[in-house]
Amino acid sequence: MKPGLQLFALPDLPMVQAGDDLAALLSAAMARAGLVPQAGDVLAIAQKIVSKAEGRSVALASVQPSQAARDLAEQTGKDARLVELILSESEHVVRARPNLIIVKHRLGFVMANAGIDQSNIGQDGHALLLPRDPDASAAALSARLGLPVVITDSFGRAWRRGTVGVAIGAAGLPALRDLRGLPDLFGRTLMVSITGFADEIAAAAGLLMGQGAEGQPAVLLRGLSWSGEENPAAELLRPAQEDLFQ
């Protein structure tokens, strides 16, 4: 790792709409900031603007809740139409209590409300779903922009309070780095060290992206270095046979 790291929030990004050329918008924002992609750069992009560009907004008025959604809505105090969207995006419900539904998302993430959000989307009565395939979205953006891309979202953690940025899509870098077999500082062989490189990038970018009205959904990180073959964010998901808490 290089001795320094810089983070730049891309300036003046417009409100993204369905069908927008997101790569073009990001490229123009980098140009305005005088940021020319170079080795060691990674662009972290908030899931919300990717979902918006991909048309993943759903009008709640168009949703007909099932009986299962109505029952869970009564248990949790949530809008039954929103619950129907959560169930449609999920493999199963992990836990539920008033105002909270934890699910296993169809993409494998264990998360609150299937990642469906109603904040900062600019459309009343709508909900925003995750991209259909965040790794594919990252790969397409990476190819257009000419640098590695990490798509981020905010997750809670089972044993810690507070949300933090994590990677749900990645391209152009190893999202997961296996350091086993390498020596530590004193020459001892690392036996269990596997790092969530893309998650670390997402968390760092979150310092500038924020969680509220900051309006900075894209952050360029400069000064990174890495080794290892490229792999997608899907590699960050723990296989079922390794999950001690199912």
C-alpha positions as CSV (number, residue, x, y, z in Angstrom):
1,M,0.0,0.0,0.0
2,K,1.2,3.5,-0.9
3,P,1.9,5.9,2.1
4,G,-1.1,8.1,1.2
5,L,-4.7,8.0,0.0
6,Q,-6.8,10.8,-1.4
7,L,-10.6,10.9,-1.7
8,F,-12.4,13.3,-4.1
9,A,-16.2,13.6,-4.1
10,L,-17.3,14.3,-7.7
11,P,-18.8,17.7,-7.9
12,D,-22.2,18.9,-9.4
13,L,-23.7,15.6,-10.3
14,P,-27.2,16.2,-11.5
15,M,-30.2,14.3,-10.1
16,V,-30.1,11.0,-11.9
17,Q,-33.2,9.9,-13.7
18,A,-34.3,6.6,-15.2
19,G,-32.5,6.0,-18.5
20,D,-29.7,8.5,-17.9
21,D,-26.3,7.6,-19.2
22,L,-24.7,7.3,-15.8
23,A,-21.2,6.7,-17.2
24,A,-21.4,9.9,-19.2
25,L,-22.5,11.9,-16.2
26,L,-19.7,10.5,-14.0
27,S,-17.1,11.1,-16.7
28,A,-18.3,14.7,-17.1
29,A,-18.1,15.2,-13.3
30,M,-14.5,13.9,-13.2
31,A,-13.6,16.2,-16.1
32,R,-15.1,19.2,-14.2
33,A,-12.9,18.3,-11.2
34,G,-9.8,17.9,-13.3
35,L,-9.6,14.2,-12.4
36,V,-8.0,12.1,-15.1
37,P,-8.1,8.3,-14.3
38,Q,-4.7,6.9,-13.4
39,A,-3.3,3.7,-12.0
40,G,-4.4,3.3,-8.4
41,D,-7.7,5.1,-8.9
42,V,-11.0,3.5,-7.9
43,L,-14.5,5.1,-8.4
44,A,-17.0,4.3,-5.6
45,I,-20.6,4.9,-6.6
46,A,-23.6,4.9,-4.4
47,Q,-26.1,2.2,-5.3
48,K,-28.9,4.7,-5.3
49,I,-27.8,6.5,-8.5
50,V,-27.1,3.2,-10.2
51,S,-30.6,2.0,-9.4
52,K,-32.1,5.3,-10.5
53,A,-30.4,5.1,-13.9
54,E,-31.4,1.5,-14.4
55,G,-35.1,2.4,-13.7
56,R,-35.4,0.4,-10.5
57,S,-38.0,2.8,-9.0
58,V,-41.4,1.4,-8.3
59,A,-44.6,3.3,-7.7
60,L,-46.2,1.9,-4.5
61,A,-49.6,2.6,-6.0
62,S,-48.9,-0.1,-8.6
63,V,-48.2,-2.8,-6.0
64,Q,-50.9,-5.3,-4.9
65,P,-49.8,-6.8,-1.6
66,S,-50.3,-10.5,-1.0
67,Q,-51.8,-11.9,2.2
68,A,-48.3,-12.8,3.4
69,A,-47.3,-9.2,2.9
70,R,-50.4,-7.9,4.7
71,D,-49.7,-10.2,7.7
72,L,-46.0,-9.1,7.9
73,A,-47.0,-5.5,7.5
74,E,-49.4,-5.8,10.5
75,Q,-46.6,-7.4,12.5
76,T,-44.0,-4.7,11.7
77,G,-46.1,-1.6,11.2
78,K,-44.9,-1.1,7.6
79,D,-46.8,-0.3,4.5
80,A,-48.1,-3.6,3.0
81,R,-47.1,-2.5,-0.5
82,L,-43.6,-1.9,0.6
83,V,-43.5,-5.3,2.4
84,E,-44.7,-6.9,-0.8
85,L,-41.7,-5.4,-2.7
86,I,-39.4,-6.6,0.1
87,L,-40.7,-10.1,-0.1
88,S,-40.5,-10.1,-3.9
89,E,-36.8,-9.2,-3.7
90,S,-36.0,-11.8,-1.1
91,E,-35.4,-15.5,-0.6
92,H,-36.8,-15.6,2.9
93,V,-37.3,-13.5,6.0
94,V,-34.6,-13.9,8.6
95,R,-36.0,-11.8,11.4
96,A,-38.9,-9.3,11.8
97,R,-40.0,-6.9,14.6
98,P,-41.8,-3.6,14.6
99,N,-40.4,-1.3,12.0
100,L,-37.7,-3.8,10.9
101,I,-37.5,-6.7,8.5
102,I,-34.2,-8.5,7.9
103,V,-34.2,-10.8,4.8
104,K,-31.9,-12.8,2.7
105,H,-32.0,-10.9,-0.6
106,R,-32.2,-12.7,-3.9
107,L,-28.6,-11.6,-4.5
108,G,-27.5,-13.3,-1.3
109,F,-27.1,-10.3,1.0
110,V,-28.6,-10.5,4.5
111,M,-29.9,-7.0,5.0
112,A,-32.7,-4.8,6.2
113,N,-35.8,-4.3,4.0
114,A,-34.1,-6.0,1.0
115,G,-32.1,-2.8,0.5
116,I,-35.3,-1.0,-0.7
117,D,-35.2,2.7,0.1
118,Q,-37.6,5.7,0.0
119,S,-35.1,8.4,1.0
120,N,-33.3,10.7,-1.5
121,I,-35.1,9.3,-4.5
122,G,-37.0,12.5,-5.5
123,Q,-40.3,10.7,-6.1
124,D,-43.0,10.6,-3.5
125,G,-44.9,7.3,-3.3
126,H,-42.0,5.4,-4.9
127,A,-39.5,2.9,-3.6
128,L,-36.1,2.2,-5.0
129,L,-34.8,-1.4,-5.5
130,L,-31.2,-2.6,-5.7
131,P,-29.8,-3.1,-9.2
132,R,-30.7,-6.4,-10.8
133,D,-27.0,-7.4,-11.0
134,P,-24.7,-5.0,-9.2
135,D,-21.5,-6.7,-10.4
136,A,-22.7,-6.5,-14.0
137,S,-23.5,-2.8,-13.5
138,A,-20.1,-2.2,-12.0
139,A,-18.4,-4.0,-14.9
140,A,-20.3,-2.0,-17.5
141,L,-19.4,1.3,-15.8
142,S,-15.8,0.2,-15.3
143,A,-15.5,-0.5,-19.0
144,R,-16.9,2.9,-20.0
145,L,-14.9,4.9,-17.5
146,G,-11.6,3.1,-17.8
147,L,-11.0,2.5,-14.1
148,P,-12.1,0.1,-11.4
149,V,-15.6,0.6,-9.9
150,V,-17.2,-0.3,-6.6
151,I,-20.9,0.1,-6.1
152,T,-21.7,0.8,-2.5
153,D,-24.7,0.6,-0.1
154,S,-25.2,1.2,3.6
155,F,-25.6,-1.9,5.8
156,G,-26.1,-2.4,9.5
157,R,-23.9,-5.0,11.3
158,A,-25.2,-7.8,13.5
159,W,-22.8,-7.1,16.4
160,R,-22.2,-3.4,16.1
161,R,-24.5,-0.3,16.0
162,G,-24.5,2.1,13.1
163,T,-24.5,1.6,9.3
164,V,-21.4,1.5,7.2
165,G,-20.7,1.5,3.5
166,V,-20.1,-2.0,1.9
167,A,-19.6,-3.1,-1.6
168,I,-22.5,-4.8,-3.4
169,G,-20.9,-4.6,-6.9
170,A,-17.3,-4.4,-8.0
171,A,-15.2,-4.6,-11.2
172,G,-11.6,-4.1,-12.1
173,L,-10.1,-5.1,-8.8
174,P,-10.2,-8.0,-6.3
175,A,-13.2,-7.4,-4.2
176,L,-11.9,-10.2,-1.9
177,R,-8.2,-10.6,-1.3
178,D,-6.8,-13.9,-0.1
179,L,-3.6,-13.2,1.8
180,R,-3.2,-16.7,3.2
181,G,0.3,-18.0,2.6
182,L,2.0,-14.6,2.6
183,P,4.4,-13.6,5.3
184,D,3.5,-11.1,8.0
185,L,5.9,-8.3,9.2
186,F,8.0,-10.9,11.0
187,G,8.0,-13.6,8.4
188,R,5.2,-15.7,10.0
189,T,2.9,-17.2,7.4
190,L,-0.6,-15.8,7.4
191,M,-3.1,-18.6,7.9
192,V,-6.6,-17.1,7.9
193,S,-6.2,-13.5,6.5
194,I,-8.8,-12.8,3.8
195,T,-9.6,-9.1,3.4
196,G,-12.8,-7.5,2.0
197,F,-10.9,-5.0,-0.1
198,A,-14.0,-3.6,-1.9
199,D,-15.8,-3.2,1.5
200,E,-12.8,-1.2,2.8
201,I,-13.1,1.0,-0.3
202,A,-16.8,1.4,0.2
203,A,-16.4,2.3,3.9
204,A,-13.7,4.9,3.1
205,A,-15.9,6.5,0.4
206,G,-18.8,6.7,2.8
207,L,-16.9,9.3,4.8
208,L,-17.6,11.7,1.9
209,M,-20.9,10.3,0.6
210,G,-22.6,10.6,4.0
211,Q,-26.0,9.2,4.8
212,G,-28.3,12.2,4.6
213,A,-28.4,15.3,2.4
214,E,-24.8,15.5,1.4
215,G,-25.5,14.9,-2.3
216,Q,-22.1,13.3,-3.0
217,P,-22.9,9.9,-4.4
218,A,-19.6,9.3,-6.3
219,V,-16.1,9.4,-4.8
220,L,-12.8,8.9,-6.5
221,L,-10.2,7.2,-4.3
222,R,-6.6,7.8,-5.5
223,G,-3.4,6.2,-4.3
224,L,-4.5,2.6,-3.8
225,S,-2.5,-0.4,-4.8
226,W,-3.3,-4.1,-4.8
227,S,-2.3,-7.5,-6.1
228,G,-4.3,-10.6,-7.0
229,E,-6.8,-11.4,-9.7
230,E,-10.0,-9.4,-10.2
231,N,-13.1,-10.9,-8.6
232,P,-16.6,-9.6,-8.1
233,A,-18.4,-8.4,-5.0
234,A,-20.4,-11.6,-5.0
235,E,-17.2,-13.3,-3.7
236,L,-17.7,-11.3,-0.4
237,L,-20.7,-13.4,0.5
238,R,-20.0,-16.1,3.0
239,P,-20.8,-19.6,1.6
240,A,-23.5,-21.4,3.5
241,Q,-21.1,-24.1,4.7
242,E,-19.0,-21.4,6.4
243,D,-22.0,-19.6,8.0
244,L,-22.1,-20.5,11.7
245,F,-25.2,-18.3,12.4
246,Q,-27.8,-19.4,9.9
